[in-house]
Amino acid sequence: MPAVKSGLLKNLNANFGRLKPVGIREFDYRASVIPGIIKLTLGEPDFNVPEVMKQAAIDSIKANDSHYAPGTGSVKLRKAIAGFMQDRYGLDYDPNSEIAVTVGATEGIYASLAALINPGDEILVTTPTFPLYMAVTTLLGGTPVEIDTSDDQFVLTPERLKQVIAAHPKAKAIVLNYPSNPTGVTYTSEQIAALAGAVKDTDLVVIADEIYSELVYEGHHTSIAKFIPEQTLVLNGASKSQAMTGYRVGFIAGPQELMKPVSAVHAMMVTAAADPMMAAAAVGFSTEEGKQATLKMKAAYKQRRDVLVPALRDLGFKITNPNGAFYVFAKLPEKFGNDDVKFATALATEGKVAVIPGSYFGAGGQGYLRISYATSMENIKEALKRITKFVKED
């Protein structure tokens, strides 16, 4: 195997040195090799892709749908997305100029930030949150400004947002992820309207990562684009709602003038998403079968949440009610202190249950665990037995 010429290392992007270790995948990898481990780690739905979408992908392949799609995605999928956004959230987007299909919402995060960031620009990020927002901002030469929401039950209040904006008047954008990874907390329509009011008189771009929007258990998801569409980029996709993580289909929707540079970055990165995958997603977003499949998965996730949360609370974990996504963000019982990495490591090696340390998700996460319930009820019940034994024997 070749060893790199040492002098070449000075040619690397200097921003790599500014990156903080993410740790989620590495922790999961280490835990995965432990014999008999039950993993409550990754945000990976345990359901299979619904049959109607599988068949759409198969039909696309058989029809030799194997050529370059338009850079912003197939017309059929963009129209399906426009219909989905109107039907579910009352949002009106032109499929020809205001929607771009990405290779997963992850690529959408990069494309959105890359279209905005110049070296030194500040990006506001509510934390604890998915760490990729901070990592991409840093890699692009920007500076992430973490807004710790842990004192407000993981909800950004308009008062706090106004304070942060006043302290960072030149910030380019704010990233909102809700329902939240890792907390499962989301916002009511009234809370989102208040945040929109705090942003409306600024030039901040709102990057609203709403990938878990279809997994809200009580009430209904409200996009911030309902109130300030003129300054919002909405990120979403099929990974979580349709269990299509491996198909890699996401999208960005926003005003045409913002979407032009975002779509240009996207096209330079990947050209276009894969035709069969887009064919499958189009069915998921546009048909009653796709909608019902999501509702069936959501009902199962809610049952699992309703078993997991009270059991953990009985063991001394403090939990802000997770009303969306499929995560519980649990504060360690007082007797275990605040070292979430130490606790999670011991729980994996001794208790045979893998969860993710909360400190991996930025400011406000230390002393917490992210526990994914995107797994079977059988696994959840067995994991609870093991966690109970571990906590009580310590």
N, C-alpha and C positions, 0 to 999 in steps of 0.2 A: 504493500500500500504506500502511496506517495506521501512524503512529509513535505509540508509547505515550506517554501523558501522563507526564512525568518524575516527578511527585509520586507516581504510583501505585507506583513501584518500591520505595518504603519499606514497602509493604504485603505484600511477598513473605515467605514463610516464611524466617525468619532462618537456619534451619539449612542453607539452600542455600549460604550463605557458608562453611560448615564442610566442605562436600563436597570431597574430593580428586578431581581429574580422573581418570576411569577410563582413557580412551585407547584401549581395544581396538578399538571400532568405528571411531573416528576414524583410527587407524593403518591398519586394513583398508581404509577408504574411500580414503585417500591412495594406498595401494599398488595398489588396484584399477584406477586410471587409468594405471598404467605399462604401456606396450605390451609384450606378450609375457610378462607376469609369471605365475609359478606361485605360487598362494596356498596356504600351509599355515598359515592363520590361524584361521578360526572353527571352532567345534565344531558343524559342520553336516554330518550324514551325507550321503554322495554317493549313497546308495541311494534308490530310489523307494519309496513306501509299498506294501507288499504288496497284490496284487490283491484278495485276499479282504476286506481292510479298505476298500479303495476301493469295492468293490461294496456293502459295508454302508452306507457313507455315501450312495451313490447310491440304494439302496433306501429309506433314511430320508427322503431328499428326495422321492422319488416317492410315498411313503406320507403326504406332508404332515405329517411330524414336525417341525413348525415353531412350536410353541407353547412357552411358558415351561416349562422343566424344573424339578423341585424345586431349591431353592437349593444343596443339597449334591450335585447331580448325579442323573442318571437312576438308577432302581433297578437296572436291568439292568447298568449299568456299575459301580455300587458293589458289586453281588454278584460281578461278574467280578473286580474288584480284590481283594475279600476272598478269593476263591478263589486268585488269583495270589499273594497274600502268604502264604497257607497252603501252597500247593504249592511255592513256591520257597524260602521262608525260615522256614517253620514258625511263622508269626505268626497269631494269632487276633484278628480285628477284626470287630465287629458292623457290617454294611453300613448299618444303619439309624441308628446313632448315633456311630460311631467313624471314619467315612471321609467326606471331602469332596472332590469333584472340583473342581479349579481350572483357570484358564485358563493352562495351562503351570505348570511348577514355579516359574517366576519369580514368578507371583502368589502361589503358596504360600509363598514366602519372605517376601513382604511381609505377608501375612495372619498368618503365625505370629509374626513379630516385632512387628507392630502390636498383637496381642492381649496381649503381654507387657510392652512397654516403656512406662514413665513417664519424663518428663524427668529426665535425669541418670543413668538406670540403665546399668549396665555389662553388655555382652555379650561373652563370650569367643569369639574366632574364631581357629582355627588357620590359620596362613599359611605359605607362599604359598597363596592361594586365590582363588576367584571373587570379584571385588571388590564384587559387589552386596550381600553381607552387611554389609560395612562401610558402604556408601553408604546402605542402607535404615535401618540402626541410627542413623546420623548424622541423616538426614532426620527420623526420628521423635523426635529429641531425646535419644537415648541416646549412649553412649560406647563405641565398639568397642575392645576390648583385644586387640591382636594377639599371638598366641603363635607366635613364629618357630620352626619345626621344622627349619630347614635343617641344623642341626648333628646331627640325629638321623635323617638320611636321609628327612626329610619325614614322619616318624611321630611323633605325640604320645605320649610315654611317660607311664605313670601317675605316675612320680616328678615329672616336670615339671608335670603337671596339678595334683598336690597342692600344689606350690610356688605355682602361679598362683592356685589357689583360696585359699590362705592369705593371699596378697597382696591378693586382691580378694574378701573374704568376703561382700560384698553383691551380687555379680554375679548377674544374673537367669537367664542361660542360657549354654550353650555351643553353638556351631555346628560340627558335624563334617561335612565333605564327603568321602566316599570311596566308590568310587575317586575320586581327586582330580582336579579341574580346578584347576591346570594340570599337576600332576606325574605323573599316571597311577599314583601310588603308592596302595596300599590296605593294609588291615589283615588279619591272620590272625584266626581265631576266638579264639585265645588272647590276642592283643593287645587285641581288642575286649572280651573278658571282663575283662581287667585294667583297662582304662579304665572300664568299667562299675562295677567295684569301687571305683574312686577317686571316682566320682560318687554312688554309691548312698546314702551317708550325708549327702549335702547336699540342698538344695532347688533345685538347678540343674535347669532344663528343658533336655533335650538336643534340639536341632533337628538331626536327622540327614538331610542331603541325600544321598540314595542314588540319584540319577537315573541313575548309571552302573552300578547293581548287576548288571545282566544282562551287562555287558561285563567280566568277570573271566576271565583267560586260564589261569591255573594255580590249582587249588583252587576254592573256592566262596565267594560273598559271604555274610557273616554280619552281620545287622543288630544294632546295639546294643540294639534293642528286644527281642531274644531274652532279654536279661539284665535290663534295667530298663524293661519296657514301661510301668510306672506313671508314668514321668517323661520319656518320649520321644515326640516328634513326628517321624514318618517322612515325608519328602518324596520323591516319586518321580513317574514319568509315562511317557508313550509316546514322547517326543521322540527320545531317543537309542536305545532298544532297538528301536523300530519305525520309525525314520527319519521320525517324524511331527512334526518341529519346527514346520511351518506349520499343523498342525491345532490346536495349543495345548491339549493335554490333559495335565494333571498331577493329582496328588492328595496329600492329607495324611491320615495315619492316626495315631490316638493315643487315649488314654483319654477317655471321654465328657466328663468335667469340663473337660478342656483343649480339646477339640474344640468345645464350645459357643461360647466367645468367638472362637475362630479361625474357625469357620463363620459367625459373625455378621459379622465383619470382611469375610470373603470375599463374603458376600451383599450387603453395602453397597457393595462395589467393583464387582461385575460381575453381580449377580443370579444368573446361572448360566452354565455353559459351553454351547456350541452343540450342539443335538441331533444333527445328522449326524456331527459330530466325535466325540461320545461314542459313537454307534453303531459307528463304525469302531474306536475304542479298545476297546470291549467285546469285539469279535471278537479283537483282538490279544491281550488279556489272558486270554481264556478258551478259545481253541481250540488244537489241535495245530498248525494251519497258522501261527498267530501265533508259537508257540514255535519252530517250525522256521525261520521267517523270521529270527528273532533269532539263532539258532544259525548260520545261513548268513552273516549279516553279521559276527558275532563271529569266525568262522573267517577271513574276509577281512581284518578288522582285525588279527588276530594275524599273518597272513602279512606284512602291511605293516610292522608293528612289528618283526618279526624281520629285515626287510631294512634298515630305517631305523636302528635302534639300533646294531648293530655297525659300520655304515658311518660313523656320526657319531663313535663312539668311536675308530675308526681315524684320524680327522682331529684328534683331540685334545680333543674334547668329553667332559666327565665327566657320566655319566648314572646316576642311581639307577634300578634296574630298574622300568619302568612295567608293572605287572601288571593294569592295568585302564584303563577309559575309552579314549580314542584320542589321547592326547597324550604327547609326549616333552618333558621339562624338562631342557634341556641347558646345562651350565655352559660358558661360553666358554673356548676354549683360552687358556692363560696369556698368550701374546704379545699378545692383544687386550685385556687388562686387564678392567675391570669395567663399562664403559659399554655396557650392553645396548641402550639406545635408539640410540646412535650406530652400533653394529654392525648392528642390524636395519635401520636406515635405509639404510646403505650397501649391505647385502646386497640390499635391495629395488631401490634405484636403479641399482646397478652390477651386481649379480649376478642380478637379475631373479627373486629368490625372496623371498616375503613370509612372515615369521614374526612372532610377537608378543613384544615385550620382556618379560622376566620381572619387571622392577620394577613393572609394572602390576598385579601380583598380591599386593602387600603385602610386609611384612617378610620378608626371606630370599630375595626374588626377584631382587634386583639381581645382574647378572652372568650371568643365565640367559636362555634363549630358550624360549618355548613353541612347539612345533612340532606341528601337528595332522596326523595321518595319516588323517583322514576324507576321503580323496581317492583317486584311482585309483593303482594300482601304477605305471602309466606315468608319471603326474605325479611320484610319489615318486622313481623312478629318474632322471628328468630333473632334478629338483630336486637330487638328490645330486650329479650331475655338475656342476651350476652351483655348488653350495656348495663342492665340492672345488676347483674352479677359483678361486673367490673366496678361499678360505682359503689356498691355496698361492701365489697371486699377491700376496697382501697384503704 
